Amino acid sequence: MLLLACALFGLAVGSFLNVVVWRVPRHESVVRPGSHCPACDAELGALENVPVVSWVVLRGHCRHCGVRISARYPLVELANAALWVGLGLRFGADWALPAYLVLASGLLALSLIDLDHFLLPNRVLYPTGILMSIGFVVAAAVDSTWDDLLRAFLGGVAAFVVFFVIHVISPRGMGFGDVRLSFVLGIGLGWLSWGHVYLGIFLGFLLGAVMGVLLIALRLRTRKDHVPFGPFLAAGAMIAIYSGQPLLDAFLRR
């Protein structure tokens, strides 16, 4: 039942993330007006807003003007549902689960916006961090795990300091949005352990370096081109959250 709920609510939240990804960079409200076709502005009815199903039934086209609707919309909905189901498997009925659901959805939205606009907007970053932190406070209060909460916020501070120093040394290599993001990631990883903080950040830098080299090798980017770093930090953090403990155990056994 928990996994089914994660899947269904994950799809619904994924639909909302599509609105966030489209409107926030354009400085539009995510509440009003209601969902509408970006081409003809026709308001979408309830049956046209069913995650994934509506896109399939309409064959990827607007019912009103016939313009093609990107396949990214259902893919984002499916991706968010998959992230939520994975976290449901990872944490079960743990009180920290809601905090990680918020983090996963926030990171998905931020990654897509960063890929599209080279931007990590505060309108997404701050609510993600605040709602996630509230979730951890509730989890600490219910389970009396105040040590985990303290470590989470210390992890956020530690990550922020490291990224801030890197930003000061090389402001062109790392934007301040990445510095803000590091604080949120540090909290999410720190709740688990200090090892998860180190691993998540390391994986983020590793993924960014590997992808950067690959893009240059394929001549899709040059060394002077900017590559958004947020998606790699998000991916590294989520890998650490899902599989961090087995990876850390394997490293310590060597």
Secondary structure, DSSP 8 states (H G I E B T S, - for coil): -HHHHHHHHHHHHHHHHHHHHHHGGGT--SSSS-SB-TTT--B--GGG-STTHHHHHTTTB-TTT--B--THHHHHHHHHHHHHHHHHHHHTT-TTHHHHHHHHHHHHHHHHHHHHHS---HHHHHHHHHHHHHHHHHHHHHHT-HHHHHHHHHHHHHHHHHHHHHHHH-TTTS-HHHHHHHHHHHHHHHTT-HHHHHHHHHHHHHHHHHHHHHHHHTTSS-TTS----HHHHHHHHHHHHHHHHHHHHHHHH-
